[in-house]
């Protein structure tokens, strides 16, 4: 983590970055060339872990509308929030239409209106050396679209651009 602590002990040969609360792992896998420029991971035992490194078994069918689909299998919704954190997320949910209009402004004419939504999740909480909540905005497919940083007291919100620069939320909206 950002404090330099090992959260998940080394136990997997390969792990993807976390996405929407989960990461995929593989033990006994190996790289195989597809062509001169591309490789893929083959073989081995595969599965999914949560942010604590616990192996998560897939559900037979989604048990909640927020269940997560990974490679055709469903996993439980991985997030839980305090009342303070729910209020923080409400800041974004109340502005969802505005933020979705910004996100889907170009190249999304093929989407139905019900698909032009964003889901907001806290993926990181403040730590000693990083005093921000990290709130990610995901599209209808749960693909990461935007990242925001919110101060520990919830009073300042920043957009984090692709180069990592913090832009105050009001300035982010003005530039759209």
N, C-alpha and C positions, 0 to 999 in steps of 0.2 A: 504494500500500500504506500501512500505518500509519506508515511512516517518511517518507511524502511523496514517495517515488520513483515515477516513472512506470514501470510494469511492462509495460504494453501501449501502444505508441504509437498515437495517434489515427489510425484508418484505416477506421472503419466509421461509417455514418450512424446506426445504432441497434444497441444491444447490450442484451440482457436481463441481469439479475443472474445471477451464477453459481449453478448448482444441480447438486449432486452432481458437481462437477469440470468442468462445461461451461457455456458460455453460448451463446445463439443470437444471430446477427448478421444485419443486413440492410443492403445498400447499394442506393441508388436507390429505397428504399421511401418511402411517404408515409402519412399518417394519413387515414382515411376514416371519416366519421360513419356509425354504424349506426342510431342514433336520436338524440334530443336529449341523452341522457345518456351514450352509449357510443360509443367509437371503436375501430377496429382498424387494424393496419398492413397495407397491401396493396402489391403489386408488388415490384419489386426482386429482387436476387440474395440468396439466403439461405443460411446455413450455420451451422456449429458451430465454436467455438474452445475451446481448452483454457486453463488459467490462465496460460500464457505468451503467449497471443494467436495461437497457431498454428492454422491452419484444419485441421480433422480431417475426413477423408472417412469416410462411413458404411461399415460392413461389410455384405456381402451377407446374412449371417446371423450370429447371435451365435456367437462363437468360444470363449466362456467363460461359465460360469454367472453371472458378475458383470458381463457386458456391460450397457451402459446403453441403454435405449430412449428415443428422443426423436422424437416425431412419426412413429412407425412405423418408424424406422430405428435400427440398432444401432451403438453406438460402444464402443471398447475401455474396459475398466475403467481409470479415470484415476489411481488412487492407488498409491503405493509407500511403504514404510516401512522405517526402520532397525529393528534388533532392540529398541532402547530404545522406539521408538514402538509396536512390536508389543506389548511388555509393557504399555505405557500403554493400548492398546486392549483388551488382555485384561482389564484392570480392569472395563471396561464389559461386555465379552462374558460374563464370569463372573456378572454381575448382570443379564444380559439378560432373564431370565424375570421377575424382580422389576420391572425398569423397564418391560417390556412390559405386565405386569399393571396398573401405574399408568397407562400410556398408554391402554390399551384398556379401562379399567374401565367407562366409560360409553358407551353408544351403539354398541357394536361387537359386539352379540350375533349379527349376521348373518355375522361372519367365522368361517372355519374356524380351528382351533387353529394349523395350519401358517402361517396368515397373520398371526397375532399374534406377530410377531417384530420386532426392530429391527436395523438395520445401523448400525454406528458407524464413522465416518471422521474423520480429522484433516483439517480444511479450512484450517487456518492454523497456522503454527509460530511460536514466540516470536521477537520482534524487539527491538531496542534499547529502544523505548518501550512495548512491550506484552509482558510476560514470561510469556505463557500460550500453551499449545496450545489451539486451539479444536476441540473434538470435537463433531460433530453426530450426532444419532440420527435415522435415517430409517425410515419404515415400509416395509412390504412393497412399496409402489409407488415407493419412493425419494423420498417426500415428506418434507420436513423436519418433525420433530416436537419435538425438544428440542435445546438447545445447552448444552454444558458447557465450562468453562474449567479447565485443568489447569496447575499451576505448572511452570516449566521443569524442576525437579528431579523432577516427578511425584509429589510428596508431598501436595499439597493439590488437592482437586477441588471445583469450585463448579458449581452449576446457575445458568444465566443466565436469569432470568425475562423476561417479555415487555417489561418496562420497562427492562431492562438491568441490574437489580440482581443482584449476586453473592450467592448463598445457599450456605453450606457444604453439601457433599453429604449429610452425616449429618442436618443440619437439614431439607434437602429431603425426605429419606426419612421423617423423623418427621412432617412435615406432610401426609403422604399417607394 
